[in-house]
């Protein structure tokens, strides 16, 4: 069976700076204010390269590439001489109050053609016109933020449990991130072989993986193009006890509230639920219901009518698409109840939101093994991987 390559690489790593000073959340979850705070925290924070803003236009990418090379030349970063894997552990308490630890491995995952299999998307991707990440990759010749891949290989976790050479740890937003280097020939080979033995499902970073594919195609035929055949990836095992999956709620515009409610009533019984709060999410699970939220913050339970969705998979997002695809409603996506309240208070174009339930790990695995795709923004994997723990060069 054809399976994706997963290989160690000669890493770029910070030499002496505290990881707290130099790491950052991934670029696509950062606000401008957060970028400013991180950039002001330390002159070597990775956002100076990963989210360059000193100059406008293409010049900012040139700045990022030059800065990365300067950091290498002055010893801020070191280019290791031997290939390695990086074990990456995240310890945290989930939304239900349970202590969890995720362990995975950072390495180079093969970039395969769209539709070729082996590295599988798990949901349909919303289009993005920006070439920002591709321009940054060209200028820096490096992978900054890893994609998150879920291995379908049973037993990968057991290969990652034993600690490697500890490199550092940082606690951010209640999550302790720890990285360890693995260079042992035998252990590296065992990890590679395990990941190679099964398909990998992209949990987070579909667009980054698409950028890696575009960059690979651009440099094919050049000298030393081989590193672009792989991209930086964090691979963890698809197991229930490790994954923390939250929902991304639906926000609707371009339809009246009455018309939206009428369309939803074809599949749901609609009853009052009171003001929407964080406790609403737990009650949704208990009731087996979704929740329609109006701009004033009041909610209505959406309880599936018997038989209404028997021909569809058990995915809230899919049920909503089924009922609303033929209406005028446009949809966007928002994570978090507090964030929904803020959005509705500030944006009078919003008609309503529908809070959905997290997708189960069993459904994620079933979807992957059947080669199916979920609706866009079906899952929100937490915690988010930090950028700057390791950088993968493309030369």
N, C-alpha and C positions, 0 to 999 in steps of 0.2 A: 504494500500500500504506500502511495506517495504521501509523505508527511513533511511539515515545515522544518527547515533547518533552524537550529537555535544554538548560537555559538558564543564563547567568551570573546572579549575584545580588550585591546590595550587602552585603558581608560584615561580620561582627563579628570583629575581630582584636585580639589583645593588642598593646599599644603598645610597651612597653620591656622587659618581663620576659623573661628567658631562657626559651626553649622547654623546656629541660631542667627548669626549675622548675615550669612551668605545665601541661604536657601530661601525659596519662595513657593507659594502655591502655583499651580499651572496658570499660564498666561490667560486662558480663556475663562477663568473664574474671577479674575482681578478687576476691580474698578480702578478708575484713574487715581482716586484718592489712595487706594491700597498700593498702587505702583509708586506713588510719591512717597508714602511712608517707608516702603521697603528700600527704595533708592536712597532715601535720607538716612536709613539705618546704618548703612556701611557702603563705602565706595566700591567694594568688591561684590556686593549683592548681585546674584545672577540676573535680576531684572534689568540691570544696565545693559546686558547682552540680549536677554530673551525678549524684553519689551523696550527696545531703544526708542527714545523720544526727543533727543537733544536737537535733532534737525528734522525737517519735513521731507516727505517724498523718499525716493530711493536712497538718499544720502544717509538716512538713519540706519539702513542695513549695512552700508559700507562702514559706518561708525562701529556697529556691533562686531563685524568681522575684525576690524582693526583692534578693537578693545580686547577681544578674545586672544588675538595673537600677542598683544602687549602683555596680557596677564601670563601667558605661557613664557614669554621671553624674560619676564621679571620675576618669575617664581611664584606668582600668586596661585597659578595652577601648575601641576606637573603632568607630563605625559608618561605614563608608566611604560616600562620596557617589556613586561610580560602580560599576556592576556589573562583575564580573570573574569569570574562571575561576581556579582555583588548581591549577597543576601540582604533582603530588605524586610524589616519587621515593623508592623504598626500595631501598637497596643492602645486600646481605647474602650470607652463605655458607650454602648449603642443607645439609640433612642428609647429602648425598652428597659434601660438600666443594667444590661448584661455586659460583663467584662468580656472583651474579645481580643484575640491577637490574630492578625493576618501575616503569614510569611510567604514571601515570593522571591523571585530571583530576577535581577536585572541583567539582560544580555542582548545579543543581536538576533532578532527574529527575521526570518526570510520575508522579503517583499514579493508577494505573488500577484499575478494578474487578476483583475476583477473577474469574478465568476469561476476562477480556477479551482476553488476549494482550498482546504487545508488550513487557511487562515480565514475564518468565517465572520462576517458581520452578524450581529444579533438583532439589529433593528434597521429599518429604513432610515436613511440619513437625510436631513434637511439640507438643501443646497446652500453653499456659501460661495459668493463670488470673489471674496478677497484672496489675493495671492500672498498675503503677509507671511505665512509660514514657509512657503516655497522661496520667497525672496530672502528670508532670513537664513534658510538652509544653504542657498547658493553663496551668500556672503560669508557665513561662518564655517561652512563645510563641516557641520557638526549636527548631531541630534541632541536637543536640549531636554525636552519633556518626553518621558516615555509614554507609549500607549500601554493600556492595561489589558493583558490577554489572560483568558481563563483556559487552563489546560484541561482537556477531557481525560487525561491520563491518570488513572487511579493510582495513588501511591506517591505522587510527586512531593507532597508535604513531608513525608517521612525522610526524604533525601535532604530536606532543607532544615530539619529540626536542629541538628547539631550545629553549634555556633561556628562561625568562621573567625577570621582575624578582625577584631572589632576596630572600626574606623571612626565611629562617632555616633552621637545621638542628639536629637533635638525634640523638644516638646512644643507643639503649636496647636492652639485651639483644642486642648484637651487630648491630643493624640501624641504619643511618643513614637517617633520615627528613629529606627536604629539600622545602621548599615554595617556589614561585615564582608570582608574580601575572602574569596575562595580561589586558590591557585593550584591546589593539589590536582595533579594530572588525573588521578583515578576518580576523584569526586567530580571534577569538571566533566569528565567523560560520562559519568553516570547521570548527571543532571541533564546534559545534552541529549543522551540517549532516551531518557524518560520523556522529555518534551517532544522529541522527534517521533515518539511512538504513537502519538494521537493528534487529532486536530486541535487548533487553538481558536477560541471564540473571542472576538474583540469585545471587551466590556466597555471600555472608554478610550476615546482617541481615534474614532473612525476617520475623521478629517486628517489627522496627523498621518495615519497610515496611507491615505490617498495621496498626501503630499510626498511621502516617501516613494510611492510608486511613480509619481511624476518626475521626481528628481532622479530616480534610478534610470528612467527612460531617457532623460536628458543627457546623462553622462555615459551611457552605454557606448562602448567603443573607444573611450578615452583611456589613457594610461592610468593604472591604479583605480579603475572604476569598481573593483570588486566590493569594497566596503559598502557601497550604495545598494548592493543586493540584499542587505539586511538593514533593520532599523531598530532603534533603542526600544526595548519592551520590558515591562514588568510582568512576569508570568507567575500566576498562582493557580492552585488547583481549584476546580469548580466543586466546592464542598459547602454544605449548609452551614457548618459551624464557624466557617471563616468569613463568609460574605455578609456584608450589611448593605441591603438594597432598599433604597427609599423611592418614593414616587415623585414624578414631575407632573404637576397639575396642569389642567387645560384652561386657557383663558380665551374667551370668545368675544369677537367684535363683528360688526357689519350684519347684525341680525337683531331684531327686537327681542326683549326678554320674553314676551308672550309667545312669539314664534319659536324661540329656543325651547321654552318649556313644553310647547305643544309637540315639537318633534321628539323630545326626550320621553314624553308620556307614552309614546308608542311602544317603548321597551321597558319603562320603569313606572312603578307606582310612586307618586310624589306626595310626601307628607312633610309638615314643618319639623325642623330640627333645632330651632333656636340659634343663638349667635355662634358663628364658627370660631373655634379655638383649637389649640393643640390637642385638647381632649377629644375633639371631633374625630380625629384620625383613629384613635383607639376604638371609639364606638363604631366607626365604619367597619372595622374588622369584625367586631362582635356581631354586628347586624348583617354583615354580608352586603353592605350597601355603599353607594357612592354618595357624594353630597354636592348639591347645586348651591352655589354661593352668589348672592346678589350684591350689587355695589354697596349697599348699606351694611354689609357684613352678616346679614341673616342667612340661614341655611335651610335647605329642604333635602330630606333623605330621598335618594333615588334607589329604590328597592327593585331588583330585576323581577319582571313579571314572569310567572311560570312558563317555560318553554320559549321565551322571547329570544334567547341567544343559544338555543340548543345546537345550531349548526355552526357556531363560532367557537374559537378557542376561548379559554377563560382569561381574557385580557381586557381590563376595563377600557384601555385606549382603543382597542379594536371594536368594542361595543359602541363607543361614542362615534367612531368613524362610520360605522354601519348606519347609525340613526341620523347623522348630520351631514354626510357627504353630499346629499342632494339639496341641501339648504344653502343660503347665502353666507352662512357663518364662516369667518376666517378664524384660524386658531394659532395661538402662540403658547409658550410654555413657561411655567414658573415653579420653582421649588420653594417650599416653605409656606406655612400659614401666615406668619407675620408679614412675610414679603407680599403675599396676596392682598392683605389688608392695606399695606402701604401703596401698592400699585393701584388699587381701586380708588383710594383717596386722592391720588395724584393724576389719574388718567381717566377722564370722563368718556373716552371712546370705548371703554370696556363695558360690555353688556353684562357679563357674568363669568364665573369660573366654575369648573367642576373639579372637585377634589377626587383623586383616584387612589386606589390601594396599591402598595408595592407588588411587583411581580414576584412570585415565589421562585426559589432556586430550582425547584423541580420543573417548573414551566420553562425557565431559561434553558435548562439542560435538554428538555424535550424539544424545544424549538430548534436548538443547535443540531441535535442528532437527526431531526427530520429535514434539515436544510431549509427551514422557514425563516421569515423575518417578522419581527414585531413592528408595530407602528412607531413612528419617530418619537424619541424622548420617552420611551417606555420605562426606563430604569435610570436611577441616579445612584451610582456606586459610591459608597463612602468607606473610609475617609478618602480625600483626594491625595494623590501622590505628589510629593514635593519635587520641585525642579532644583537642580544644583547639587544633588547628592553625588551624581556622576554625570559626565558628559561623554558622548560617544563620537569620536572623530570619524570623518568620512574620507580619510586619506591614508 
